[in-house]
Amino acid sequence: MQELKDRIRKDGIVKDGSVLKVDKFLNHQIDAKLLKHIAEEYKRRFEGEEITKILTIEASGIAIAIMVALEFDVPLVFAKKNKTKNIAGSVYTTPVESFTHGTTYDIIVSKDFLKPEDKVLIIDDFLANGKALQGLITLVKAAGAEIVGAGVVIEKGFQPGGDFIRNEMGVRLESLAIVESMTVEGGVVFKE
């Protein structure tokens, strides 16, 4: 998606440790018009697929997933990172390791919101090692629901997550911008 790549080149900041900061437009301050275009692109890419739920993980995937849910006219469910008093009854849960935060936490979805008859499109902002997506896929499988595919806004193609999701897990993965390499000095190079 050229608009996204242009925005990453303009406002993205590469930090040491393979970190790409896009907080000026994607996951802290949000460019709603760009998110609308991202959602429209996912609608185009998954056109003709029956989708009954959008699933993401808190927190930075939520804004993107809301826009996608609007495009598909289906509910959005987000996996919580901590069990709260608001989640009553049974839940699906699995541990997830965060590349960005360097921690492991349990993600949780109430069984009330993920059912065997659901056809789920998973949406997230970043894909590096793929642990968050793997966790979301595990929750969908635990529910007995169907995974239609996964959409990631920015994939770090030089890390193993995308290949693992596509090849080992067999999930259709649509990434809007795949970073082939990035350095503090040279910036971002995209896979074409």
N, C-alpha and C positions, 0 to 999 in steps of 0.2 A: 504494500500500500504506500504509494509514493508520498502522499501528504504526511503520513506518520514518519517515514524515513527523513523527510525534509525537516520535520519538527525536532526529531532526535538530533540531527546534525546541528540545528540552530540552538536548541535549548538544553540538550542532554549534556551531562558532565561525566566524564570517565574518571573514576577514582581508583587508587591502588586496590588490589585484591579482586579485580574483575567486577567492580561495582559500577553500574551505570545509573546515575541519578537522573530521573525524569520527573522530579517533584515540582517543576515549574508548570507542568501541564497534565500529568497523568495520575500521580498518586499522592499528592499533598494539596497543591493548588491544581484545580481541574479545569481544563478547557472543555466546556460542555459541548461546543460545536464539534470539536474533534471527536469526542466520545460518541456523538450522534453519528458521525461518518464511520467510525469504527463499527458501531452496531449495524449500520446499513450494510457494511461490507460482510459482516457475519451472516446477515440475512441473505445476502446474495450467494455466499459460499455454501450455505446449508439449505438453499432453496429446494423445496420438494421433500425435505425430510420432515417426518412427523416428530415434533418436539413438544413435550408437555410441561417440562420444568427446565429452568436454568439453575445451575449449581455453581457456587463459588465459595471462596474461603474469606473470612474477615481478615483484614479490613480493606486493603487497597483494591481488592477485586470487586468490591460491592458496587462502586459507582459505575464501572464499566458494565457489569452484569445487569444492573438496573436498566441501562439503555438497551441492552440486548433483549432483555425480557419484554420491554416495551415494543420492540420491533417484532418479536414473535407472538406478542399478546398472550404470554404465559406467566405464571408465578416465578419469582426468584426465591431460592432457598440458599442461605449461606451457612456454611459450617462455622460454628463458634469454636474459639480456641480455649475456652474455659467453660466448665459446666456452671450454670448459675441457677438461682432459685426459680427463674422464669422457665427453665426447661424441666417440665414435670414428666414423669412416666419413663417409658423406655426410649433408649437412644442407640444410634449407631455411633461407634467411636473407633478411632485408630490413631496411633502416634504418627507425628510428622516432624521431620527435621527441617529447620529453616536455614537456608543458605545465608540469607541476609543477616539474621539475628544470631546464628550459631547456637541455637537451642533446639530442644525437642519438646513438643507439647502435644496434647491430645486434641484432636478435632472432633466435634460432636454435631450430629444432626438428629433431631427428634424423629422418631419413627412415624409421627403424625404427618410429616411433610415429605417423606420419601417412601413411595409405595412400589410394589412389584410391577404395577401396570404403567409406571412412569417411563417416559423416553426422555433421557437427560442429555442436555448439552452443557458441558463444563466450560466455564470462562474464568480466565485469570490474567493478571497483568504481565507477569514475568515467568519464564521457564529457564532454569539454570540446570540443576541436577535432577529436577523432576519430582522431588519428594512431595511437594504440595499436591501436584496432579495425581501422583500415585495414591496419596491418601484419599483424595476425592473419588478416584476410581474405585478404591477399596470400599468406600461407603456406599456407592451406587451398587456394586456387586453384592454387598451384604444385604441390601434392600431387595435384591432380586430384580432390580430395574434394568432397563436397557440403556447402554451408553451409546448415544448417537454419534458423539464426537467431542472434541475439546478444542477450544479456541484460546489462543494465547496472543496477547498484543505484541510482546517482544520476547523472542527466543534467543538465548545465547547459544548459537549453533556450535561453538567451540567447546561447550560443556556437554555431558552425555545425556541429559534429560530428554531431549527431543527424540534422539535415536531410540532410547529405551522405551518411551511411550509408544512410538510408531511400530518398532520392530519386535520388541519383547512382549509388550502388552497388547499389541494389535489394535490400538485405538486410532481412529482418524484424527489427526492433529493438524489444525490450520493456524499457522503463525503469520501475523500480518507484517512483521519485520524480523528477519533472522540476521543476527549479528554474527558475522564470520570471524571478526577479530576486533579488538579495541585496545588502545593504549592511551595513557595520559597524554603523551606527546602527539600521537597521530590521530587521536579521535576514534571514530567508529567506522568500520568497513562492513557493508552489508553483503550477504549472499544474494546473488541475482538469480 
